[in-house]
């Protein structure tokens, strides 16, 4: 395939977004050469993130292992279907600007370790952009430190989490997948969204070595009884 210009990548992303919005029939890839070409461009663009991800992952490893030598960062490239779905969710986003096609994550025991590792990583990558979801949590309660690192003209997203933040995120992702609600985006039944939001606030206090507010604990207990049917539905199976 010829060299990928950003304009070509963005046109491919727009075409795939339009296809998914109109009639996401996979047989169209066999009959529409423009759509098939757009898919090839997306796959090739995703592939160009492999080496930049490896470089960033090595730097993340050096930073976090100064705090805990046992921590090994994980890396992944977003699947093609997930890339298209994100383009649909964010209509103004251009494929060439998507920040998390390549991602690297490291989980440390506490917030103090995360902050020190972040400082080390910023020293290695002074041009990185910090997105602080600890001081400014996402709707629904998600907390972590994110960095957008540019390596070889490709964006790589770095996530630094505490063990508690990672456990919370895993629980939300599991519930979202089983119940088919976009809980990671802070959307779904109000009592379920609030349950995870309050739980995240309690875990954040624990990460800071503080005793969680009594009102939060009481609210979580009240919400637990309200959301129990969702979790029973999740575990009952067909």
C-alpha positions in Angstrom: 0.0 0.0 0.0 1.3 3.5 -0.8 2.4 5.8 2.0 -0.4 6.8 4.3 -1.1 10.5 4.4 -3.2 11.8 7.2 -5.8 13.1 4.7 -6.1 9.6 3.3 -6.4 8.1 6.7 -9.1 10.7 7.7 -11.1 10.0 4.5 -11.0 6.3 5.2 -12.2 6.9 8.8 -15.0 9.1 7.6 -16.1 6.5 5.0 -16.2 3.7 7.6 -18.1 5.9 10.0 -20.7 6.6 7.4 -21.0 2.9 6.5 -21.6 2.0 10.1 -24.2 4.7 10.6 -26.1 3.8 7.5 -26.2 0.1 7.2 -23.3 -1.9 8.8 -23.6 -4.9 6.5 -20.2 -6.6 6.2 -21.1 -7.9 2.8 -20.6 -4.4 1.5 -16.9 -4.9 1.8 -17.1 -7.4 -1.0 -19.2 -5.2 -3.3 -17.9 -1.6 -2.6 -14.2 -1.3 -3.5 -14.0 2.2 -1.8 -15.2 0.7 1.4 -12.8 -2.2 1.1 -10.0 0.2 0.5 -11.0 2.3 3.5 -10.8 -0.9 5.7 -7.3 -1.6 4.3 -6.2 1.9 5.2 -7.5 1.6 8.7 -5.7 -1.7 9.2 -2.5 -0.3 7.8 -2.8 2.8 10.0 -3.3 0.7 13.0 -0.2 -1.3 12.0 2.0 1.8 12.0 1.4 2.1 15.7 3.2 -1.1 16.6 6.8 0.2 16.9 5.8 3.5 18.6 3.9 1.5 21.2 6.9 -0.7 21.9 9.1 2.3 22.3 6.7 4.0 24.7 6.1 0.8 26.6 9.8 0.5 27.3 9.9 4.0 28.8 6.9 3.3 30.9 8.5 0.1 32.2 11.7 2.0 33.2 9.6 4.6 35.1 7.3 2.3 37.0 9.9 -0.3 37.8 11.7 2.3 39.9 8.7 2.2 42.1 8.0 -1.6 41.9 10.4 -3.8 40.0 7.7 -6.5 39.6 5.3 -4.2 37.6 5.4 -5.0 33.9 3.4 -2.6 31.7 0.9 -4.1 29.2 0.4 -2.8 25.7 -2.4 -3.2 23.1 -3.6 -1.7 19.9 -7.3 -1.1 19.6 -9.2 -3.5 17.4 -10.5 -2.3 14.1 -14.1 -2.6 15.1 -13.5 -0.6 18.3 -11.8 2.1 16.2 -14.8 2.4 14.0 -17.2 2.4 16.9 -15.3 5.3 18.5 -15.4 7.3 15.3 -19.2 6.9 15.4 -19.4 7.9 19.0 -17.3 11.0 18.4 -18.5 12.4 15.0 -16.0 15.2 14.8 -13.0 13.0 15.5 -10.6 12.4 12.7 -8.9 9.0 12.5 -5.4 10.4 12.3 -6.0 12.3 15.6 -7.3 9.3 17.6 -5.2 9.2 20.7 -5.7 5.6 21.9 -5.2 3.4 18.9 -2.1 2.3 20.8 -2.2 2.1 24.5 0.0 1.1 27.4 -1.0 0.6 31.0 0.8 0.1 34.3 -0.8 -0.6 37.7 0.9 0.4 40.9 0.0 -0.2 44.5 -0.9 3.3 45.6 -1.4 6.9 44.4 1.9 8.1 45.7 3.7 5.5 43.6 1.7 6.5 40.5 2.6 10.2 41.1 6.3 9.3 41.3 6.2 7.1 38.3 4.4 9.8 36.4 7.1 12.3 37.3 9.8 9.9 36.0 7.9 9.3 32.8 7.4 13.0 32.2 11.1 13.5 32.6 11.7 11.0 29.8 8.8 12.4 27.7 8.6 16.1 28.5 6.4 16.8 25.5 3.7 14.4 26.7 0.2 15.7 27.4 -1.2 14.9 30.9 -4.9 14.1 31.3 -5.6 14.0 35.0 -8.7 11.8 35.7 -7.7 11.7 39.4 -8.2 15.4 40.1 -11.0 15.5 37.5 -12.7 12.1 37.3 -14.8 11.1 34.3 -18.6 11.0 34.6 -19.3 7.8 36.5 -16.2 7.9 38.6 -13.3 6.7 36.4 -9.9 7.7 37.9 -6.4 7.3 36.5 -3.5 9.4 35.2 -3.3 9.4 31.4 -0.5 10.7 29.2 -0.7 11.1 25.5 2.8 10.5 24.1 3.8 11.2 20.5 6.3 8.7 19.2 7.2 8.6 15.5 4.3 10.9 14.6 1.9 8.4 16.3 -0.1 9.0 19.4 0.3 6.4 22.2 -2.0 6.6 25.3 -0.4 5.7 28.7 -2.6 4.9 31.7 -1.2 4.8 35.2 -3.6 3.3 37.7 -3.6 2.2 41.3 -4.6 -1.3 42.2 -8.0 0.0 43.5 -8.6 2.1 40.3 -7.8 -0.9 38.2 -10.1 -3.2 40.1 -12.9 -0.6 39.9 -12.4 -0.3 36.1 -12.4 -4.0 35.6 -15.7 -4.3 37.6 -17.3 -1.6 35.5 -16.1 -3.1 32.3 -17.4 -6.5 33.3 -20.8 -5.1 34.3 -21.0 -3.0 31.1 -20.3 -6.0 28.9 -22.8 -8.4 30.7 -25.6 -5.8 31.1 -25.0 -4.0 27.8 -24.9 -0.5 29.3 -22.2 2.1 28.4 -21.2 2.3 32.1 -17.6 3.3 31.2 -19.1 6.5 29.8 -21.1 7.2 32.9 -24.4 6.2 31.1 -26.9 3.6 32.1 -29.6 3.2 34.8 -29.1 6.1 37.2 -28.8 4.0 40.4 -26.2 1.7 38.7 -24.1 4.7 37.5 -24.3 6.3 41.0 -23.4 3.0 42.7 -20.1 2.8 40.7 -19.5 6.6 41.1 -19.8 6.4 44.9 -17.7 3.3 45.0 -15.0 5.1 43.1 -15.1 8.0 45.5 -14.6 5.6 48.5 -11.7 3.9 46.8 -10.1 7.3 46.0 -10.2 8.2 49.6 -8.5 4.9 50.5 -5.9 5.5 47.9 -5.1 8.8 49.7 -4.9 7.0 53.0 -8.1 8.7 54.3 -11.1 7.2 56.0 -14.0 7.3 53.5 -16.7 9.7 54.4 -19.5 8.1 56.5 -22.2 9.6 54.2 -20.5 7.9 51.2 -20.5 4.5 53.0 -24.2 4.9 53.9 -25.1 5.9 50.4 -23.2 2.9 48.9 -25.0 0.6 51.3 -28.4 2.0 50.2 -27.5 1.8 46.5 -26.2 -1.8 46.9 -29.7 -3.0 47.6 -31.1 -1.1 44.6 -28.6 -2.5 42.1 -28.6 -6.1 43.4 -31.2 -7.2 40.8 -28.8 -6.1 38.0 -26.0 -8.3 39.4 -28.4 -11.2 40.0 -29.5 -10.9 36.4 -25.9 -10.9 35.4 -25.1 -14.1 37.3 -28.2 -16.1 36.6 -27.4 -16.7 32.9 -29.8 -17.9 30.2 
